[in-house]
Amino acid sequence: MSINKYKVRVGEQLRLERRMREFSQREAGEGVGVHAQTIMLSERGEVSLDALYAYAAWLGLDWSKLTSVALEMCDE
């Protein structure tokens, strides 16, 4: 498993959570304190793990659970 694949899976989970909560990327960016473009890149896994963590924290997600799901998805 590569780190890039892992970050993509984390980003996918963040996108699902954002959509379930009915936030736009702009709203998520404002909440996290970044531009909407950064949220888009986060959801593609194209940012640092620190940025993914900040996004997850804003959503109120448990990082260990989020990453466990991502790791399981990478094994598939």
N, C-alpha and C positions, 0 to 999 in steps of 0.2 A: 504494500500500500504506500502510495506517495503522499506527501504533505499536501500537494495540490488537490488530489482527489478528496482527501479528508476535508480541506477547506471548502470545496465545492459542496460536499454533503452537509456541512454545517450551514453554509449559506442557503441551501435549499430548505433546511429546517427553519431558519430564520424567516425566509419568505413565507412559508406556510403559516407560521405564527402571526406574522404581520397581517396577512390577508384574513386569517380567522378573526382577528381583532378589528378588521376593517379600517386599518390605517393606510394612508397613501405613503409612498416613498418620501414625499415632501414632509409629511407629518412625522414620520419616523426620523428623518434627518434633523428636523427641528428638535425633537425630543433627545436625540443622541448628541446634538450639537455639531452636526456635520452637514454637508451639502447632500441633497437628494441623490446626486451622482454617486456619492460614496456609499449610500445605501444600496443602490443598484449594483455597484461593484462588489459590495459585501455579499449580496445574495447570489452572486456568481462565484464567490470564493476567491476574488481577485484582490483582496486586501490582506493586511497582516492579521495574525491571530489576536493581537491586542484590539484591533478595530472590530473584529467579530465578537470578542468578549464584551466590548462596550455596548454593542448593539443588543446582544443577548441580555445584558444587565438591564438595559432600558426596558426591554420587554418583560423583565422580571423572571427570566428563565434560569433554571438551575444549570450552571455550566457543565457540571459532571454528567447530568442526565442527557443534556443536549449532545455532548461529545460521545457518550456511550451509544446513542442512536446513530450518530454519524459513523462511528467505527463499525457498528453492525452492518450499516449500509455499504461500507467499503468492502466488507467480506463477501458480499453477494456477487 
